[in-house]
Amino acid sequence: MNKLKNRIKSSPTLNKWAHLLLKPKNQYRPRWWVRTLVNPFKHSKGKGTNIGRYARMDLMPYNDFSVGEKCLIEDFATINNAVGPVSIGDRTLIGLSSVVIGPVEIGEDVMLAQHVVLSGLNHSYENIYLPIKDQPVTTKNIIVEDGAWLGANVVVMPGITIGKNAVVAAGSVVVKNVPPFSVVGGNPAKVLKQYCPNRANWIRTSKQKTVEKESLIRKVS
């Protein structure tokens, strides 16, 4: 099987015919026979997970997809693993009209509000003699760690890691990694607050240097 896969990938002609077999031309969703006869046996769905009737599960059998237990993927959300695998941990919510394009790893107890976009896919544009749509694509894995909350209309760029229990404010565009236990917001998103163990409280970044000095003084004394 691996030899066959490698042969198809290495041959442009075979690769083209394989894609036509799996999905209609100029579309990004699999054919009905793939959705009905292949994906239910290829991809795992956890117990108690609810996928909305109008959610688009654009899943291809040649890449992995898994969703844990007690998850909710709401209507009009789109999950696409055509260019990279997608994994979703237990008790995670994918909100209305959100888009997840692999490669993406989403942890447990994560909340994605409405219209959130996580796309590990990017388009090359360097060749000025070709339309961008005809140029190669690149992929970088997105990781959303356990307990994170992404507000409505958040966009996360390829290769970004959202730390554990982090909060991304609505409308943010995330172009840098988000530290665990922090609140970020804006375009581009910047750290607004971080949890301070010494004070057992969330501290605004403008006060962070003061807190660090206090911690240093305590250690010295």
Rosetta blueprint (number, residue, H / E / L):
1 M L
2 N H
3 K H
4 L H
5 K H
6 N H
7 R H
8 I H
9 K H
10 S H
11 S L
12 P H
13 T H
14 L H
15 N H
16 K H
17 W H
18 A H
19 H H
20 L H
21 L H
22 L H
23 K L
24 P L
25 K L
26 N L
27 Q L
28 Y L
29 R L
30 P L
31 R L
32 W H
33 W H
34 V H
35 R H
36 T H
37 L H
38 V H
39 N H
40 P H
41 F H
42 K H
43 H L
44 S E
45 K E
46 G L
47 K L
48 G L
49 T L
50 N E
51 I E
52 G L
53 R L
54 Y L
55 A L
56 R E
57 M E
58 D E
59 L L
60 M L
61 P L
62 Y L
63 N L
64 D L
65 F E
66 S E
67 V E
68 G L
69 E L
70 K L
71 C L
72 L E
73 I E
74 E L
75 D L
76 F L
77 A L
78 T E
79 I E
80 N E
81 N L
82 A L
83 V L
84 G L
85 P L
86 V E
87 S E
88 I E
89 G L
90 D L
91 R L
92 T L
93 L E
94 I E
95 G L
96 L L
97 S L
98 S L
99 V E
100 V E
101 I E
102 G L
103 P L
104 V E
105 E E
106 I E
107 G L
108 E L
109 D L
110 V L
111 M E
112 L E
113 A L
114 Q L
115 H L
116 V L
117 V E
118 L E
119 S E
120 G L
121 L E
122 N E
123 H E
124 S L
125 Y L
126 E L
127 N L
128 I L
129 Y L
130 L L
131 P L
132 I H
133 K H
134 D H
135 Q L
136 P L
137 V E
138 T E
139 T E
140 K L
141 N L
142 I E
143 I E
144 V E
145 E L
146 D L
147 G L
148 A L
149 W E
150 L E
151 G L
152 A L
153 N L
154 V L
155 V E
156 V E
157 M L
158 P L
159 G L
160 I L
161 T E
162 I E
163 G L
164 K L
165 N L
166 A L
167 V E
168 V E
169 A L
170 A L
171 G L
172 S L
173 V E
174 V E
175 V L
176 K L
177 N L
178 V E
179 P L
180 P L
181 F L
182 S E
183 V E
184 V E
185 G E
186 G L
187 N L
188 P L
189 A L
190 K E
191 V E
192 L E
193 K E
194 Q E
195 Y E
196 C E
197 P L
198 N L
199 R L
200 A L
201 N E
202 W E
203 I E
204 R E
205 T H
206 S H
207 K H
208 Q H
209 K H
210 T H
211 V H
212 E H
213 K H
214 E H
215 S H
216 L H
217 I H
218 R H
219 K H
220 V H
221 S L
